Amino acid sequence: QVQVVESGGGLVQAGGSLSLSCTASGLRWGFGMYGMGWFRQAPGKEREEVSCISSSGGMSHYADFVKGRFTISRDNAKNTLNLQMNSLKPEDTATYYCGPDCGLQHPGYGSYVAPPPQGHWGQGTQVTVSS
């Protein structure tokens, strides 16, 4: 059973920074074989991909709305996924989730697990950016 724990969210003023982390376990082929990604969902909005990184870390993809501001990274030895968020904007306010489903949207990024019915594995971490 896939288990994901996100952390690092909080309240920050516009222009500030936050660093999110995620640990994942229970992946059949091991954390290092899966494309991993960060997703977010704001109240009343659809889940949207923020950034994805390939299993080795050699490839990454960013949504247009975070390019140049966010940086995704991973440490396969620690089963950890990170997201450094700089120059935050009020529109970045959302619950942020991580998950092993990037290989589904990005061929070549590694193995994947389809999202569960609720669309996320962990509880997420809340990011609130004040203006």
C-alpha positions in Angstrom: 0.0 0.0 0.0 1.4 3.3 -1.1 1.9 5.8 1.8 2.8 9.4 1.3 3.5 12.1 3.8 3.8 15.7 2.8 5.2 18.5 5.0 6.6 22.0 4.9 3.6 24.1 4.1 2.6 27.2 5.9 1.6 30.9 5.7 3.9 33.2 3.9 3.6 36.7 2.4 3.7 37.2 -1.3 7.3 37.1 -2.6 8.3 34.7 0.1 9.6 31.1 0.0 8.6 27.7 1.3 10.2 24.3 1.0 8.0 21.3 0.8 9.1 17.7 1.4 7.4 14.4 0.8 8.3 10.8 1.8 6.8 7.8 0.0 6.8 4.2 0.9 5.1 1.0 -0.1 6.0 1.4 -3.8 6.3 -2.0 -5.4 9.5 -1.3 -7.3 11.1 1.1 -4.8 10.9 4.8 -4.6 13.8 5.3 -7.1 12.0 3.6 -9.9 9.0 6.0 -10.0 8.5 9.3 -11.5 7.3 11.6 -8.7 5.5 14.8 -8.7 3.8 17.6 -6.9 0.2 18.5 -7.5 -2.1 21.1 -5.9 -5.7 21.7 -5.4 -7.4 24.9 -4.4 -11.0 25.0 -3.0 -13.4 24.6 -5.9 -10.7 23.9 -8.4 -9.4 20.9 -10.2 -6.3 19.1 -9.2 -3.4 20.4 -11.3 0.1 19.3 -11.8 2.8 21.6 -10.5 6.0 19.7 -11.3 7.3 16.2 -12.1 10.7 14.6 -11.9 11.9 11.4 -13.5 12.9 8.4 -11.5 16.6 9.2 -11.8 16.1 13.0 -11.4 17.5 13.6 -14.8 14.3 15.0 -16.3 11.8 17.5 -14.8 8.7 19.3 -16.0 7.1 22.4 -14.6 3.7 23.9 -15.1 3.9 27.2 -16.9 2.6 29.0 -13.8 5.6 28.0 -11.7 8.4 28.0 -14.2 11.4 29.9 -12.9 10.0 30.1 -9.4 9.8 26.5 -8.2 12.5 23.8 -8.2 11.8 20.1 -7.8 14.4 17.6 -6.6 14.6 14.1 -5.1 16.8 12.1 -2.9 16.3 8.4 -3.8 18.5 7.2 -0.9 16.1 8.9 1.5 12.9 8.2 -0.4 12.3 11.9 -0.4 10.8 14.4 -2.9 11.3 18.1 -2.4 9.8 21.3 -3.9 11.5 24.7 -3.3 9.0 27.4 -3.9 10.3 31.0 -4.3 8.6 34.2 -5.3 5.3 32.9 -4.1 2.0 34.5 -5.2 -1.4 34.5 -3.7 -2.6 32.3 -6.5 -0.2 29.6 -5.3 -2.5 29.1 -2.3 -3.6 25.5 -2.3 -3.2 22.1 -0.7 -0.1 20.5 -2.2 0.2 16.8 -2.6 2.9 14.6 -3.9 2.5 11.3 -5.7 4.0 8.6 -7.8 1.9 9.1 -10.9 4.1 11.3 -13.0 5.0 8.4 -15.2 1.4 8.3 -16.3 1.5 11.8 -17.8 5.1 11.8 -18.8 6.3 8.7 -20.7 9.9 7.9 -19.8 9.8 9.3 -16.4 9.6 5.9 -14.7 7.1 3.6 -13.2 3.8 5.0 -11.9 0.8 4.2 -9.7 -2.5 5.6 -10.9 -4.1 8.0 -8.4 -6.6 6.7 -6.0 -10.3 7.8 -6.4 -9.8 10.8 -4.2 -7.0 11.9 -6.4 -4.2 11.9 -3.8 -2.4 9.6 -1.5 -1.4 11.7 1.5 -3.2 14.4 3.5 -1.3 17.1 1.7 0.3 20.2 3.1 -1.4 23.6 3.0 0.3 26.6 1.4 -1.3 30.0 2.0 0.2 33.1 0.4 -1.1 36.4 1.6 -1.0 39.5 -0.5 
